[in-house]
Amino acid sequence: MTLLDTLERGLREIDARGLRRRRRTADTPCSAHMQVDGRATIGFASNDYLGLAAHPQLVAALAEGAQRYGAGSGGSHLLGGHSRAHAQLEDDLAAFAGTFVDAPRALYFSTGYMANLAVLTALADRGTTIFSDSLNHASLIDGARLSRAQIEIYPHADVDALAARLEASDAPAKLIVSDTVFSMDGDVAPLARLLGLAERHGAWLVLDDAHGFGVLGPQGRGALAHAALRSKHLVLVGTLGKAAGVSGAFVCAHETVIEWLVQRARPYIFTTASSPAVAHAVSASLRLIAGEEGDARRAHLTRLIARTRALLAQTRWQPVDSHTAVQPLVIGANDATLALQAALERDGLWVPAIRPPTVPEGTSRLRISLSAAHSEADLDQLDAAFQRASLEARECAA
Ligand SMILES: *Cc1c(COP(=O)(O)O)cnc(C)c1O
């Protein structure tokens, strides 16, 4: 067998299991109404929760940033690529999201994936045990693996099971890691109880607020502000390509933690700084998120979430009990999930199927992602399409 034969056989296996992933190409900006693969569609696939990705003020800020600072950063943050725009954004982020610790500081990354690799590899080593929720995001799993720490996976959101494992562990260093809002389920981690355990056991608590930042808490400051938590044990990761509508991510923590990352985090040190124009646009996004417009968008999103919960409860499938913008509908089998996705697509709706390994085997689902860019009329269409598909599935089953 040639090298390519091996890969082709692997790809056929992916097909046979209903796991082939296909990219769709958008010709228009990310918004509720998009042109995708040449067809008009209502999109429920993005993580653009506040509908800011195509906001004119952010587009203008990106252009202004490029005029002022150029297109590229020219280097890594430690070797000439750290611009005034990055420095300003880090100050803005620390002031906005750092309410959970005295002396907060923030560090800006090109992506959330890298921010998670950075935090876990810098705070954990061979002598550490990382306690990780079973539904954590892939980037946290990969960061834990790369750190060479021992990894204990605790059942999803099960604080008692986690407490027992912490109790039984004699590791000299401990780190608890969790999504705040789980990306494929939309539920919120038991943050206060996790923090209680971290403090009792002298552990770091690393929280990934990719789906909470901008949406939860007063002014959208995120899940920690929402839960009104404060502690030196907390290390927060937030991403800036979701509700913030631009791209990148940040780590926020006590200034000593951040200085440690600057010195030791290889995913921070050995990569080119993102374009300063992007950082400039993120600063503009923070002002929108924190202001009246952000409040109005969050209020609209809250109404859309309530209505979506009600309409999903009327289908023949299993909604997840989520109060966030992530509204999953569990179908189960991969082929049935793909069939439902295709039926919705024929109705002009783009609702992505999520399959293993992103979610556990047998829990394939549609992930309806809501955005403040959606209107009530968009939900009317979603409702009608689900009712039609429910009816068809019932007739097939009968
Ligand atoms: C999207 C996501 C990330 C990765 O962030 P990017 O900026 O897209 O690389 C990390 N954690 C969670 C929970 C996410 O949903």
The ligand as an SDF file (V2000), in Angstrom:
LIG
                    3D

 15 15  0  0  0  0  0  0  0  0999 V2000
  -13.7750   28.3740   20.3260 C   0  0  0  0  0  0  0  0  0  0  0  0
  -13.2160   27.8530   21.6020 C   0  0  0  0  0  0  0  0  0  0  0  0
  -11.8520   27.9000   21.8730 C   0  0  0  0  0  0  0  0  0  0  0  0
  -10.8450   28.2930   20.8260 C   0  0  0  0  0  0  0  0  0  0  0  0
  -10.8500   29.6390   20.5900 O   0  0  0  0  0  0  0  0  0  0  0  0
  -10.3530   30.1720   19.1730 P   0  0  0  0  0  0  0  0  0  0  0  0
  -10.1170   31.6120   19.3680 O   0  0  0  0  0  0  0  0  0  0  0  0
  -11.4380   29.8460   18.2060 O   0  0  0  0  0  0  0  0  0  0  0  0
   -9.0830   29.4040   18.8550 O   0  0  0  0  0  0  0  0  0  0  0  0
  -11.4180   27.5350   23.1110 C   0  0  0  0  0  0  0  0  0  0  0  0
  -12.2860   27.0990   24.0530 N   0  0  0  0  0  0  0  0  0  0  0  0
  -13.6000   26.9910   23.8080 C   0  0  0  0  0  0  0  0  0  0  0  0
  -14.5060   26.5020   24.8830 C   0  0  0  0  0  0  0  0  0  0  0  0
  -14.1020   27.3610   22.5720 C   0  0  0  0  0  0  0  0  0  0  0  0
  -15.3920   27.2230   22.3200 O   0  0  0  0  0  0  0  0  0  0  0  0
  1  2  1  0
  2  3  1  0
  2 14  2  0
  3  4  1  0
  3 10  2  0
  4  5  1  0
  5  6  1  0
  6  7  2  0
  6  8  1  0
  6  9  1  0
 10 11  1  0
 11 12  2  0
 12 13  1  0
 12 14  1  0
 14 15  1  0
M  END
$$$$
